[in-house]
Amino acid sequence: MRHTEFWARMDRHLGPGYARVWADSFVIGALDHRTASEALAAGVSPKEVWRAVWEVRELPESER
């Protein structure tokens, strides 16, 4: 997964106006207690970050 696909999924599920805000502010334990944005900036793969977002947001299996 590329960063562009990650952000497209975030926009689809949270809306383009809220996705970045949520990614910058919501701390996820599975990402070593970092936000999605912090994890991406630290070099964590977008696929791994998406899995953590998917889990915490309890999204459908089809979106995994």
Secondary structure, 3 states (H helix, E strand, C coil): CCHHHHHHHHHHHHCCCCHHHHHHHCEEHHHCCEEHHHHHHCCCCHHHHHHHHHHHHCCCHHHC
